[in-house]
Amino acid sequence: MSSTRPIGPQRNEPSFDALSEALDEAAAAVQNLEPAARQQAEQLRHAVEALHGSGINAIVRKLRADPRGRELLFELADDPLVHLLFSMHHVIQPTPVTESLHALDKVRPYLRAHGGDVELIRIDGDTAFLRVNGTCNSRALTGVTLREVVKDALVGGVASIARVVMLAGEPPPTLIPLGPVRTRDGGWVTVGTTMELSRQQITALHLERADGAEADVVIISVGDQLIAYRDTCAHQGLPINVAQLDPATGTLTCPRHGFCYDAQSGSCLNAPDARLEQLPLRIDNGQVWIRIDR
């Protein structure tokens, strides 16, 4: 049996910025080498990257196989260094929405310092649509400087974005007041009519059965379908009712960390083993019922 044991992280580990700077310096030094030496250095780099990629993917496969591991995996993905490694080795497949959210986060302190802020509403093709929100006002974002900052952040930072459109005003409400719910045997709860629920893309509801069982749910209206999910993002368990639905692509994107889901199946597009919890939904004579199992 080998006596080698894994050791914990060392103290005084270099910061993410320090590591990035060191890598940039090393890459620049390699470019200044003689052609033969540069080729050998590139071969070594590719070999090390392949070794690291195989190891990282093996770890991720193990974590994904265990529910506890999946939760830890999502937490790890929020660490900038881990996220970079996951992206490099295709563990995380970044979407235009994810990349745009990261690009906006970089300029958000500047925008807020000048009384402005923006929210990513949706992405249609190569166009990003943004809306003024929070303490912002239309004047704060109509100045040439601030508009150019946002445009440069997205058009320059996200390869798939070529145009930025600013939308003024507050977003429409996603909650529909439906009054008290009614229940029947089998855990089914009536939540409204198809006409009511089809008027909004996302409807957030708190349901309660007669026996005390409760559930926060979202009903997604996409195409001619209504789909019910528990109001919980598969990433960190936060409510998903603030997500943005893109009818053109049939995707539902959580604005907090950019987790993107297929609105009809609930499967996550940038973390394939994650998914929204779908609830049984049935329609009787135009009345929509959802079953709460627990």
N, C-alpha and C positions, 0 to 999 in steps of 0.2 A: 504493500500500500504506500502510495506516495505521501511524503511528509509535508508536501507543499500545501499551504493553506491560503485561501483568499484573505486579503487584508482590507480593512476599511479605508475610506477616503483619507488622504493625507491632509494635514493642516496647512493653512496658507496656500490653498489651491489658487492658481491664477484665475483672474476674472475672465468672463466671456470676451470682453473688449481686448484684454491683454492677449488672449489666445488668438483672436482674429488678427490682431496686429502682427503677432509673431508669424502666423501663416502667410500673411501678405508679404512680410519681409523675406521669408524663405522662398516664396514663389518668385519674387523679384530676383533673388540671388541665383536661383536655378536658371532663369532666363539669360543671365550673364555668363554662364558656363560655356566652355567649348562644346561644339555640337555633340561629340561622342559622350562627354560627361553628362551633358544635358539629357541625352537619350537614356542613359543608365539611371539618372535621377528620376526621370518620368516613369521608367519601368518599375523602379522601387516604389514610387508613389502609388501606381496602379495596383501593385501587389499588396501593399499595406491596406489600401482602401478595400480591396476585394476580401482580405482577411477580416477586417473590421465589419464589413457588410455581412459576411456569412455569420459572424458571431452575433451581431445585433439582431439579425433576422431570426436566428435560432432562439434568442432570448424572448423576442416578441411573440414567436409561435407558442412558446411555453406559457407566457402571460395570457395570451388570448384564449388558451385552452381552459383557464380557470376563471370563474366569475370574479374572485378576489383580485386576480392578476389583471383582468381587464380594467377594473376600477383604478388600480395603481398605474396602469399603462396610460390612461387618460390624464391622470395627474402629472405623470412624467412628461407628457407631450407639451405641458404648459411651460416647462423649463426651457429657456432660450437655447441652451447648448444641446439639450436632448432633442428639442424640436428640429434644430439644424441637422443633427445626425440622422434623425428619422427621415427628414426630407431628402438628404443626400443619398440615402440608401433605399428610397422609395417605400418606406414604411407608411409615410403620410403622403397622400396625393393631394397637393394643394389645389384648390379651386380658385377661379377668378374672384369669388366672393371673399375667400380666406385671404388671398393676397391683397385685395383692396382694403380689407379691414386693417391689416398690418400696416399698409402704406398710410392710411389715414391716421392711425395711432401715432405715427412718427411726427406728423405735423400738427396734431391736435393741441399740444401745449402752446404753440405759436398762435393758433386760431383763438384759443380761449383767452390768451393774454390780450388779444385785440377785440374781445367781446363777441367772438363768433364760435360756432361749433356746427358740425354737420353730422348727419346720419345717413348711412348707406341704405337706400330703399330697395334697389334691385339692380341687376345687370341684365341688359338685353343685348345679346350679341357683343359688339365692341363698345357699347355705351353704358356708362355708369350713371345712375340717377341718384341724386342726393337731396336731402330735405333739411331745412333749417329747423332746429329744435332746441329745447332747454331754454337757456337765457338768451339765446341768439335772437336777432331781429333781421329783417330783410336788408337793412342798411349795412349791417355788419359784414354781410357776405356779397354785397354788390360792388364793393371796392375792387379795383383792378388787381391790387396786390394780393388780397386774400383769395380771390378767385383763381389767380395764377398759381398760388401756392398749392391749392387743392388739385388743380388740373395737372400741375407738374408732378405731384406726388403719385397720382394714379396713372397718367399717361406715361410718365417716365419710369414709374416703379412697377407697373403691371403690364406685361407684354401684350396681353389680350385686350387692353383698354385703349381705345383711340379717341373717345369723346366723353365729355362730362357735361351733364345737364343738371342745373340747380332747380329744385322745386321749393317754392316758398309755402309757408303755412304749416299747421299742425297735422299730423296723420289722423285719419279717421279712426274712431273707436273700434275695438275688436270685440267688445262685449255687447251682447244683446240681452236686454231685460226680458226674461221669459216667465217670471212669476214662479210660484211654488211648483215643484215637480210632483208627479204622481207615480206611484209604484204598483206593480202587480207581481204575482208569484214568479219565482225563478230568478229573482234579483234584477229584473228589468225595470228601468226607470224611463218615463217619457220626458222628453226634453224640448219638444216643440214640433212644429210642422216643417215639412221639407221646404215650403215657400219661405218661412222665416229664416231657416238655417242656410239657405242658398243665397241669401242677400249679402252675406259677409263671407270673405275668404276664410277667416279664422274666427271661431266663436269659443270663448272660454267660459266654462260653467263649473259650479260646485254642486255635486249631486249627493243626495243622502237617501238611503233606503229607510223603510219603516223600522227595521231592526237595528239601525244605527250605523250601518256600513256607509262609509263616505268615500268620495273620489273627486279629485279635481281633473277635469277632462278638457280636451280641445276637440272641436269638430272642424275638420278641414273640408272646404267645398272646392273641389277642383274638377273641371270639366262638368259632367253631369252626375258626379259621385259625391257622397258624403262619407267621410272616414273619421272614426273616433279613436283618439289616443289618450293615454294618461298624460296629464300636463307636466311632463318631466323630460327634460333633455337627457339623452343617454350619456352625455359627457360628465357633468357634475351634478345632475339631479335638480337643476334649477328649472323654473317654469319655462315651457316652450311656447307659451301663448304670445310672446313678443317677437316670434320668428317672422321672417318675411317669406311670403309665398310667391313664387314666380310661376304663373299659370302656363307660360310659354314652354318652360322646361319641366314643369311638374315637380319642382324642388321646393323644399322648406328649409330655410337657413336660419340657424340661431345666431343672433348678432354678437353674442358675448365672445365666442371663440371661433366662429365660422363653421361650426359643424353643420353639414349639409345633408339633408335626408330626401329620399324619394317620397313624395307626399302620399302616394297611393299604397306603398308597401311598408313605409317606416324604416327601411334599411338606410344606413349611413353610407354616403358616397365617399367620404374621405377617411373612414375608419370602418372597413367592411364588417367587422364583428360586432359593431354597435348598432342598435336599432331602437326605435320608439316602440313602446308597448301598446299594441293595438287592442281595442275593446270591441266586443261583438256589437254590431249595430243592425237594426232591422226597421223596416218601414211598413206600417199597417195603415191602409187607407189615408196616406199622406201624413200620418203621425210617426215621428221618429222615436225609437226606443233604444236605449243603451243598457247593456248588462254589466252590473258591478258584481264581480265574484268575491271581493273581499274589501 
